Amino acid sequence: MRLYHTGSVEIKSPDIYLGRKNADFGQGFYLTPDEDFTIRWAAKDAVINEYELDLTGLEVKRFVRDKEWFDYIFENRRVNDTIKADVVIGPIANDTIYDTLGIISSGFLNPKKAVDLLMIGPEYTQVVIKSEKARGQLSFLGSRRAVENKEQEEALKKEQEEYLSKFAETMEKL
């Protein structure tokens, strides 16, 4: 599996314990198999690291955008990682997750409506390396600097505008 991680430095040997414990899929090293997504979201001069992951013998948990996925993210946001797997693969919870969870905790939305909000917009995949065993099967292939690309910036801007419009429209119906 070919994977990408964007950051400020080259990362040949990632630390699965560095970073937030309350991220979408709990603590681990976050990557994506979507090179176009990586390039579009990379800031100018960011470092795009490329890896290969051998899934042989690893326990892998896969999610789709549904209530199980939402519940898992909801628990992780409260630092309660309930799934023990070497690798977790599933949709990225777009930035709406922050707003949605705030709305839920206020009692404004039930989980079904929150999941509906999270279905808005394009779906991108994240792969999270959660165990030393999986990290041992992740091979660093190389890195490169992101370059400024006006066409990609415009496409990202359009995608964000469409997302915000659809999100506002859906919120008005709730």
Summary of the structure (lengths in Angstrom):
residues: 174
radius of gyration: 16.8
end to end distance: 39.6
largest distance: 47.6
contacts: 492
relative contact order: 0.22
helix: 37%
strand: 22%
